[in-house]
Amino acid sequence: LLIMCLLVSFTAFSQTTTSQAGAWNSGATWGGSVPTSGTNVVIAHDVTCNSEQTAGTITVNSGITLTVNTAGKLTATGEVTNNGSIVVTSGENASGSLIATSSNRFNFTYNLYIPASEWKLVGIPVSGLTVDDIDDNLATNGSGASQKVGIGYYDTENSRWEVFLSSNTTASISQTRGYEMMHATGDVVAFTGALRANNRSTIATYANKWALLGNPYPSYLRLSDDATDASGTNYFLNATHLSYLKNTHQNVWGWDGSAYDSYSNSDASGGSLDHIAPGDAFWVYGNDEETFTIRETMQVHQGGQGFRNSSTQGSTDDSKPSRLAVVKFSVFDANSKRYLSVVFGDDFSIGLDPGEDIGGFRAGDSHIYTQLMDGYENIDFAIQALPYEKISDVTIPLGIETPGGKIRLEYNKNTLPEYIDMYLEDTKENTFKKITDGFEINFDE
């Protein structure tokens, strides 16, 4: 006798409704316990999330506002129904974060700070926008029919910027690419639209050309293999995406508020950032015609302001089995700031080490770079990785292009051993000058 037994499993969810306006993490707001991942919540009063919180389903009633402020990290494990307003806020140094991967699309607003007199690279955190939807007192240039508004994108195929005309208000703003934006006075711009409820493919890249991509979610994204719980394809610089990047540029470039910096999987040569903030955009250098996939599974809660985070000072210990030393310069001339790094480690060679040796990013009239000791003579590198055994016996070709007559080198990070000094050799004059913090090169001399 064969008997088939059907076992039905049920997951029990409780439901709670706010009893008064207040903070999400306050029991008084709920008239009892703060909701958990197994709680379906109804927001019947204005609520602010200012800490890390999780709920099952979330329903926001008509006329009510749920705000995720700059310290808030809210996860909905089930459906989200918005009959009122859901607002995620950011500032110059932090951003709120909202993750709802099990939900269908719902409308919400993401408030992003856009500076004045400086282009900000922006990822679009909502779908279904036009230029007119986000033209909140953005900067303008020109007049009449030729007036341009402070929104533009980079045309990868033709390697040029395209800035929208003020009259082109119905042009679509896509989540497949990054944008540049500038505000008239420096203020918050509201992005109101639908949540991206699935993976997002990007614009196509092209061989040996730059592409500007953006974060399409109102949450942080895992960037590197050192990001929180990174594995498989749930971070941007995964094995598949690395194959889409030129072997000399296996990194992304982001604007840190004063200069472009490199971020990669490398613990040595990459920047200290492992997560991409909501509203962030970044550059990649293509190996072929490919489209990247920014997955819902890449989303994670984090803090900080993404690429605007500053690098940190470090130290080295010659006794460690795997030795590592880094010198990173901030390079200033009259027009701009650049970074230049040289890294020494036991795992590096004098030739190309993909993901460690990073090709430079040209922006503006100034450029500073090194070239490899072996191969790739036509590639300018912003980061060069070399064998630690060469640390006391290496000469590195240095290139400088500047319209000014003087540049200054300042240490952004220096973990070279104390017994190592660096010198600049002038091969024309056959002179050597010791490089110290604040070192200046006067080309008139």
Secondary structure, DSSP 8 states (H G I E B T S, - for coil): -------------EEEE-SSSEETT-HHHHTSS---TTEEEEE-S-EEE-SEEEES-EEE-TT-EEEE-TT-EEEESS-EEESSEEEEEB-SS-B-EEE-TTS---EEEEEEEE-BSS-EEEE--SBSEEHHHH-SSB-EES-GGG-EEEEEEEETTTTEEEEEETT-TT-EE-TTSEEEE-BSS-EEEEEEEE---S-EEEEE--TT-EEEEE--SSSEEE-STTSTT--TTSSTT-HHHHHHB-TT--SEEEE-SSSEEEE-S-SSSS-S--EE-TTBEEEEEBSSS-EEEE-GGGEE---S-GGG---------TTSSS-EEEEEEEEE-SS-EEEEEEEEETT--SS--BTTBEE----SS-EEEE--SSS-TT--EEEEEEEGGGTTS----EEEE-SSSEEEEEEEEE---TT---EEEETTTTEEEE--TTEEEETT-
